[in-house]
Amino acid sequence: MSQGRTLLVVVALSGIITASEALKCNCTNCEKSGYECETDGACMASTSYIKGQKQHVRICIPRESLIPPGQPIYCLSAEGVLNTHCCYTDYCNSVDLQVPSGVLDSNSWRPVELAAVIAGPVFLVCLVLIVGVLLFQYHQRAYNHRQRLDVEDPSCDHLYLAKDKTLQDLIFDLSTSGSGSGLPLFVQRTVARTIVLQEIIGKGRFGEVWRGRWRGGDVAVKIFSSREERSWFREAEIYQTIMLRHENILGFIAADNKDNGTWTQLWLVSDYHEHGSLFDYLNHYSVTIEGMIKIALSAASGLAHLHMEILGTQGKPGIAHRDLKSKNILVKKNGTCAIADLGLAVRHESATDTIDIAPNQRVGTKRYMAPEVLDETINMKHFDSFKCADIYALGLVYWEIARRCNAGGVHEEYQLPYYDLVPSDPSIEEMRKVVCDQRLRPNVPNWWQSYEALRVMGKIMRECWYANGAARLTALRIKKTLSQLSVEEDVKI
Ligand SMILES: *[C@@H]1O[C@H](CO)[C@@H](O)[C@H](O)[C@H]1NC(C)=O
């Protein structure tokens, strides 16, 4: 083991010293340059195994990122999750690594068991010895590892990430040269473990949201209680969907599960937006016509990106949110917004035309549930049904925004949709009566007709609220209509 490592270091060093020309590596996401890249550093191949899905990534790592020298952060493996291999000769990363099994793949033990039975006690003794040695090593490594990662002293940061790198640099690196879906697991972990929590900014059904500091910048940290491990995993998984990053979708930074022996702390780190949710924002402020268009257009852009399926190896699956509401949309400094809380989202696997998890019938917030969700007539085999339900909810959010629009000095107080028809925290039954049986929708006041922007918003809402999901507008259509409106109204985005 240590011999191997020494050898690697020697090879690494000689590689660095003698390399006068660029090293060529295989690159899984360099479509343009024929799946190849050149570097002054190392070639890297990694295989991760997340919830039954194997992902191979091959990339170039620039020399400046090979820190610390002996064991660059980009080249570390994680037991049972990630197997990473860095090397220093042309195309040396053209290997298909296996993720060390045993942790995840219980089937692979079967033959061993069989052999043990056949070979009898002698073999058993050997096995016990081997397992003992392995366990000992594993513990030592895990222990050393924790020791290293638990160091929260910022002066030790240089061991893992170049000192002057800010979060923005790190994310920029990744969106240009990395795996396209997020930071490598170990970098995520290192970032998460050097965040200093500052104040609690929200509570939800899953746990708490905190504001934290990392290298002089603010980040939001969603801390899940250990009971909610599945929600944590699912949300992290969705956020790391390849090509998901978009200015109108909350920027994901890192997921980490800190195990301190007795309990597990589950963190999800994302960009921080000081204005908080659209719900809070509308409660505090009214908006101008321009402000309304900006919020509505950016929300539609975010949702359109989420819904859109991009084909190709670097493509993205269609994603439906399933819990869209003003509390799950964040307002950014520049007055646009970002869609957050992807924990209930479902992805469409277009190859098999299936949905990636078994969608349970009625999740999300009752007040925002589409009529077909309330009366359970939604066709759950059909991915588009979920998109249509999102659009219905978007229409309700638009109604919340438009009421707060200050046109000609008039605006209404903030209210939740259906505030006048159902009690607070309504039951499904109460919602169903109003939305399905009585076919009622939020009121669109007549005076909105006198202002072009409000007239357009009112029209969009009505077309989002049709009882028949298939008749509703698409996010892309709404985005186009609002872009046009923003040009007419001379809105600077
Ligand atoms: C790596 O690149 C070489 C040269 O372009 C190519 O022949 C080989 O098939 C690639 N390997 C993989 C696994 O893509």
The ligand as a MOL file (V3000), in Angstrom:
LIG
                    3D

  0  0  0     0  0            999 V3000
M  V30 BEGIN CTAB
M  V30 COUNTS 14 14 0 0 0
M  V30 BEGIN ATOM
M  V30 1 C -9.1130 7.1560 -24.7830 0
M  V30 2 O -8.5870 7.8590 -25.8710 0
M  V30 3 C -7.9700 7.0390 -26.8610 0
M  V30 4 C -7.3380 7.9560 -27.9030 0
M  V30 5 O -8.2430 8.9330 -28.3720 0
M  V30 6 C -9.0340 6.1080 -27.4670 0
M  V30 7 O -8.4320 5.2550 -28.4190 0
M  V30 8 C -9.6480 5.2970 -26.3680 0
M  V30 9 O -10.7100 4.4980 -26.8710 0
M  V30 10 C -10.1870 6.2090 -25.2640 0
M  V30 11 N -10.6570 5.3810 -24.1810 0
M  V30 12 C -11.8850 5.4800 -23.6680 0
M  V30 13 C -12.2150 4.5280 -22.6000 0
M  V30 14 O -12.7060 6.3100 -24.0610 0
M  V30 END ATOM
M  V30 BEGIN BOND
M  V30 1 1 1 2
M  V30 2 1 1 10
M  V30 3 1 2 3
M  V30 4 1 3 4
M  V30 5 1 3 6
M  V30 6 1 4 5
M  V30 7 1 6 7
M  V30 8 1 6 8
M  V30 9 1 8 9
M  V30 10 1 8 10
M  V30 11 1 10 11
M  V30 12 1 11 12
M  V30 13 1 12 13
M  V30 14 2 12 14
M  V30 END BOND
M  V30 END CTAB
M  END
